[in-house]
């Protein structure tokens, strides 16, 4: 039988069929079970979520202990506070802030992983307004949030190191000012799109 189409008969008949619905392929034995196991493997992420939260709690405690030690040190020497090295007090406060920031990064990481791989944290989404730390629609957004916290940790660590350095020349002070300026520009560009 001759067709009016220029296409061979089998191709013309395939094109005339309704292709709006996806065709089901033949499933091999065990495919459903394999897909169920594969999909359930996402629960391995809970290991990272749980231990990130534990790590964050440990860092909060460690940062608090450093801060308490710094406060007690400054209070014990209150009457002779002038003789207490102010740099030691500042370094203690900055070090505790460093611990807190890393703990926050771990919490953002664990919340984001949970929401990306397991389920939404419904109780947090019911708060009014919803917390912005849960706006991790993708792994890229989660990495971006963590990178912002890591940059802040690096800045705090930089200032902690600067406090313990003795400057012997005007050129070294100029380099300090220049480095602070470069860090400020970096922070500006990190937060430019927000």
Secondary structure, 3 states (H helix, E strand, C coil): CCCCCCCCHHHHHHHHCCCCCCCCCCCCCCHHHHHHHHHHHHHHHHHHHHHHHHHHHHHHHHHHHHHHHHHHHHHHCHHHHHHCCHHHHHHHHHHHHHHHHHHHHHHHHHHHHHHHHCCCCHHHHCCCCCCHHHCCCCHHHHHHHHHHHHHHHHHHHHHHHHHCCCCCCHHHHHHHHHHHHHHHHHHHHHCCCC
